[in-house]
Amino acid sequence: MSASMHPVAHSVPRHTLTRLAREWLAEDTPNFDPAGVCVGSEEAEARLLCKSPRTVLAGCPFFTAVFNEVGCTVDWIYQEGAELGPEVVTITAVVRGPARDLLLGERPALNCLARASGIATRCSRLQSIANAAGWHGEVAGTRKTTPGFRLVEKYAMLVGGASMHRQDLSGMVMLKDNHVWASGSITKAVKETRSVCSFSSKIEVECQSIAEGREAAAAGADIVMLDNFKPEELHSAAKVLKTEFPAVLIEASGGVTPENLPLFFSPDVDIISLGGITQGCPVADFSLKVQKHCASSM
């Protein structure tokens, strides 16, 4: 009954899963668990139910890691990345272990799965819109993530078929307006940053006009972000920059929502990023139901 592992899951080291699971469990149960007294350690079985039809399942490795940490096992009925439903309720997995330990792991595991699956579902929908329009580029997330939970949210983007963009400040250089203003110019900012990151990191520059885009590309930026451009202005600027600098990637960002995403599609735009992948994203509705009465084993 255990589902095969999604390819993206192989990118998360086991020690990382263990560390996160321990942190979440310690946060939720920092000392005593008084309610554990009434259920004891009798072996029990619980069913994981998804009550949000058309949910894209994401977060299975994290869910499993939490329960493994408390001595329980998880058998998945569906594979990571599968779309659940269309039934109103879908039995997604079966968890087995001592009753009190099932309930120790319940909330941290569900929180993770609900959030990750909500993000993956939104990413899948956005990518479907892009595919239907025949757009060649990538829909990407941002660093507008939940503190302490970014790895899971970025992972969920990948499961949903979107790009996670840069993971953190160390992953890629992005020179925003504040960097440019503090440095003095786009050219100076790119030059000084390149002296540190060398060939191993791409440099992206946030630009507010075609003139700034030209300066960034001429200075050696790998990616020009056209920020807060209206769709018609974006298409015109992207075309000009691609004509003059064919190797430069063009990213559109600012003001993009799931509803207006198609307005930003263009053959000259390579990336469209939006914070709405994580900010305000609905979570999937999962619950865990113990299937037998648990008497204390004391």
C-alpha positions as CSV (number, residue, x, y, z in Angstrom):
1,M,0.0,0.0,0.0
2,S,3.0,2.4,0.5
3,A,3.3,4.7,-2.5
4,S,6.5,5.2,-4.4
5,M,8.5,8.3,-3.6
6,H,8.2,11.4,-5.7
7,P,11.5,12.3,-7.4
8,V,11.6,15.7,-5.6
9,A,11.6,13.9,-2.3
10,H,15.1,12.6,-3.0
11,S,16.4,16.1,-2.7
12,V,15.6,16.4,1.0
13,P,18.3,14.7,3.2
14,R,17.2,12.3,5.9
15,H,18.9,14.3,8.6
16,T,17.0,17.4,7.5
17,L,13.7,15.6,7.8
18,T,14.7,14.3,11.2
19,R,15.8,17.8,12.5
20,L,12.6,19.4,11.3
21,A,10.4,16.7,12.8
22,R,12.1,17.0,16.2
23,E,11.8,20.8,16.2
24,W,8.0,20.6,15.4
25,L,7.4,18.0,18.0
26,A,9.4,19.9,20.6
27,E,7.4,23.0,19.9
28,D,4.1,21.2,20.2
29,T,5.0,19.1,23.3
30,P,7.7,21.0,25.2
31,N,7.2,18.9,28.4
32,F,4.3,16.8,29.6
33,D,1.4,15.4,27.5
34,P,-1.3,15.0,30.1
35,A,-3.9,13.7,27.6
36,G,-1.6,10.7,26.8
37,V,-2.7,9.2,30.1
38,C,-6.2,8.5,28.9
39,V,-5.2,6.6,25.8
40,G,-2.0,4.8,26.8
41,S,0.2,2.8,24.5
42,E,-2.1,0.3,23.0
43,E,-1.4,-0.2,19.3
44,A,-3.9,1.7,17.2
45,E,-4.6,2.6,13.6
46,A,-5.6,5.9,12.2
47,R,-6.7,7.0,8.7
48,L,-5.5,10.1,7.1
49,L,-8.5,11.8,5.4
50,C,-8.3,14.5,2.7
51,K,-11.5,16.6,2.7
52,S,-10.6,19.0,0.0
53,P,-11.4,17.5,-3.4
54,R,-8.8,18.1,-6.2
55,T,-6.0,18.6,-3.7
56,V,-2.5,17.9,-5.0
57,L,-0.8,15.8,-2.3
58,A,2.5,17.3,-1.0
59,G,4.6,16.9,2.1
60,C,4.6,13.1,2.5
61,P,8.3,12.9,3.6
62,F,7.8,15.4,6.3
63,F,4.5,13.8,7.5
64,T,6.2,10.4,7.6
65,A,9.3,11.8,9.4
66,V,7.1,13.2,12.2
67,F,5.4,9.9,12.8
68,N,8.7,7.9,12.5
69,E,10.1,10.1,15.2
70,V,7.4,9.1,17.7
71,G,7.6,5.4,16.7
72,C,4.7,5.1,14.3
73,T,4.6,3.9,10.7
74,V,2.8,5.5,7.7
75,D,1.5,3.5,4.7
76,W,0.6,5.9,1.8
77,I,-2.3,5.0,-0.5
78,Y,-1.5,7.8,-2.9
79,Q,1.8,9.0,-4.3
80,E,3.2,12.4,-3.6
81,G,2.0,14.8,-6.4
82,A,-1.2,12.9,-7.0
83,E,-4.5,14.8,-7.3
84,L,-6.9,13.5,-4.6
85,G,-10.6,13.2,-5.2
86,P,-13.0,14.0,-6.8
87,E,-14.7,12.3,-3.8
88,V,-15.6,14.6,-0.9
89,V,-13.4,12.5,1.4
90,T,-10.3,10.5,0.2
91,I,-8.5,8.0,2.5
92,T,-4.9,9.0,1.8
93,A,-2.8,7.0,4.2
94,V,-2.9,4.7,7.2
95,V,-0.8,5.5,10.3
96,R,-0.1,2.8,12.9
97,G,1.5,2.9,16.3
98,P,0.9,3.4,20.1
99,A,-2.2,5.5,20.6
100,R,-0.6,8.2,22.6
101,D,2.2,8.5,20.0
102,L,-0.3,8.8,17.1
103,L,-1.8,11.7,18.9
104,L,1.5,13.3,19.7
105,G,2.4,13.4,16.0
106,E,-1.0,14.3,14.7
107,R,-1.0,18.1,14.7
108,P,2.6,18.8,13.6
109,A,2.2,16.3,10.8
110,L,-1.2,17.6,9.7
111,N,-0.1,21.2,9.8
112,C,2.8,20.4,7.5
113,L,0.8,18.3,5.0
114,A,-2.1,20.8,4.9
115,R,0.2,23.8,4.1
116,A,2.4,21.9,1.6
117,S,-0.6,20.4,-0.2
118,G,-2.3,23.8,-0.4
119,I,0.8,25.3,-2.0
120,A,1.3,22.4,-4.4
121,T,-2.3,22.6,-5.5
122,R,-2.1,26.3,-6.2
123,C,1.2,25.8,-8.2
124,S,-0.4,23.0,-10.2
125,R,-3.3,25.2,-11.1
126,L,-1.0,28.0,-12.2
127,Q,1.2,25.7,-14.2
128,S,-1.9,24.3,-15.9
129,I,-2.9,27.8,-16.9
130,A,0.6,28.4,-18.4
131,N,0.6,25.1,-20.3
132,A,-2.9,25.7,-21.7
133,A,-1.7,29.1,-23.0
134,G,1.3,27.5,-24.6
135,W,3.7,29.8,-22.6
136,H,7.3,28.6,-22.6
137,G,8.4,30.1,-19.3
138,E,8.4,29.3,-15.6
139,V,5.9,30.3,-12.9
140,A,8.0,30.9,-9.8
141,G,7.6,31.5,-6.0
142,T,9.4,34.0,-3.9
143,R,11.0,34.4,-0.5
144,K,7.7,35.5,0.9
145,T,7.5,32.3,3.0
146,T,6.7,31.4,6.6
147,P,9.7,31.9,8.9
148,G,11.1,28.5,9.8
149,F,9.0,26.7,7.2
150,R,10.6,27.8,4.0
151,L,12.1,24.4,3.0
152,V,8.7,22.7,3.1
153,E,7.0,25.5,1.2
154,K,9.7,25.6,-1.5
155,Y,9.5,21.8,-1.7
156,A,5.8,22.0,-2.2
157,M,6.3,24.4,-5.1
158,L,8.4,21.8,-6.9
159,V,5.8,19.0,-6.3
160,G,3.2,21.3,-7.8
161,G,5.2,21.9,-10.9
162,A,6.4,25.5,-10.3
163,S,9.9,26.9,-9.9
164,M,11.0,27.7,-6.3
165,H,13.1,30.6,-7.6
166,R,16.0,31.3,-5.2
167,Q,15.9,29.5,-1.8
168,D,17.6,32.2,0.2
169,L,20.0,35.1,0.0
170,S,22.9,32.7,-0.6
171,G,21.3,30.9,-3.5
172,M,21.3,33.6,-6.1
173,V,22.1,37.4,-6.1
174,M,19.1,39.7,-6.5
175,L,19.9,43.4,-6.5
176,K,16.7,45.2,-5.5
177,D,16.0,48.9,-5.6
178,N,17.4,49.3,-2.0
179,H,20.7,47.7,-3.0
180,V,21.0,50.0,-6.1
181,W,20.2,53.1,-4.1
182,A,22.6,52.2,-1.3
183,S,25.4,51.3,-3.8
184,G,24.9,54.3,-6.1
185,S,24.1,52.7,-9.4
186,I,23.1,49.4,-11.1
187,T,26.4,49.1,-12.8
188,K,28.4,49.6,-9.6
189,A,26.2,47.1,-7.7
190,V,26.5,44.4,-10.4
191,K,30.3,44.9,-10.7
192,E,31.0,44.7,-6.9
193,T,28.6,41.8,-6.4
194,R,30.2,39.9,-9.3
195,S,33.6,40.2,-7.6
196,V,32.3,38.0,-4.8
197,C,30.0,35.5,-6.5
198,S,32.2,35.1,-9.6
199,F,30.8,32.5,-12.1
200,S,29.0,30.3,-9.6
201,S,25.9,32.5,-9.0
202,K,23.5,34.3,-11.3
203,I,22.9,38.0,-10.7
204,E,19.4,39.4,-11.1
205,V,18.5,43.1,-11.0
206,E,15.2,44.6,-10.2
207,C,14.4,47.3,-12.7
208,Q,11.7,49.9,-12.9
209,S,12.2,51.0,-16.5
210,I,13.7,49.9,-19.9
211,A,16.6,52.2,-19.2
212,E,17.4,50.4,-16.0
213,G,17.0,47.1,-17.7
214,R,19.5,48.1,-20.4
215,E,22.0,49.2,-17.8
216,A,21.6,46.0,-15.8
217,A,22.0,43.8,-18.9
218,A,25.0,45.8,-20.2
219,A,26.6,45.5,-16.7
220,G,26.5,41.8,-16.9
221,A,23.3,40.8,-15.1
222,D,22.0,37.4,-16.0
223,I,18.4,38.1,-15.2
224,V,16.4,41.4,-15.5
225,M,13.3,41.7,-13.4
226,L,10.8,44.1,-14.8
227,D,9.0,45.0,-11.5
228,N,5.5,46.3,-11.3
229,F,5.0,46.8,-15.0
230,K,1.5,46.9,-16.3
231,P,1.1,43.9,-18.8
232,E,1.1,46.1,-21.9
233,E,4.2,47.9,-20.7
234,L,5.8,44.6,-19.8
235,H,5.4,43.1,-23.2
236,S,6.9,46.2,-24.9
237,A,9.9,46.4,-22.6
238,A,10.6,42.7,-22.6
239,K,10.6,42.7,-26.4
240,V,13.1,45.6,-26.6
241,L,15.5,44.0,-24.0
242,K,15.3,40.6,-25.6
243,T,16.1,42.1,-29.0
244,E,19.2,43.9,-27.6
245,F,20.3,41.3,-25.1
246,P,19.1,37.9,-26.4
247,A,21.0,35.9,-23.7
248,V,19.4,37.8,-20.7
249,L,16.5,36.2,-19.0
250,I,13.5,38.4,-18.4
251,E,11.4,38.1,-15.3
252,A,8.0,39.7,-14.6
253,S,7.0,40.4,-11.0
254,G,4.8,42.7,-9.0
255,G,1.0,42.8,-9.2
256,V,0.7,39.2,-10.5
257,T,-2.2,37.2,-9.1
258,P,-3.6,33.7,-10.0
259,E,-6.5,35.6,-11.6
260,N,-4.5,37.9,-13.9
261,L,-1.5,35.6,-14.6
262,P,-2.4,35.1,-18.3
263,L,-2.1,38.8,-18.9
264,F,1.7,38.5,-18.3
265,F,2.4,35.7,-20.7
266,S,4.7,36.8,-23.5
267,P,7.2,35.1,-25.8
268,D,9.8,37.5,-24.4
269,V,9.2,36.8,-20.7
270,D,11.0,33.8,-19.3
271,I,9.8,33.9,-15.6
272,I,6.8,35.2,-13.8
273,S,7.1,35.3,-10.0
274,L,4.3,35.9,-7.5
275,G,4.2,36.0,-3.8
276,G,0.6,34.7,-3.9
277,I,2.0,31.1,-4.3
278,T,2.6,31.2,-0.5
279,Q,1.0,34.4,0.8
280,G,-2.8,33.9,1.3
281,C,-2.7,30.4,-0.2
282,P,-5.6,28.2,1.1
283,V,-4.5,25.1,3.0
284,A,-5.9,21.7,2.2
285,D,-8.2,20.1,4.7
286,F,-6.7,16.9,6.2
287,S,-7.7,15.1,9.4
288,L,-6.5,11.9,11.2
289,K,-9.1,9.6,12.6
290,V,-8.2,6.8,15.1
291,Q,-10.1,3.6,14.0
292,K,-10.4,1.8,17.3
293,H,-11.2,2.5,20.9
294,C,-8.0,2.8,22.9
295,A,-7.9,1.6,26.5
296,S,-5.0,2.3,28.7
297,S,-2.3,-0.3,28.7
298,M,-1.1,0.6,32.2
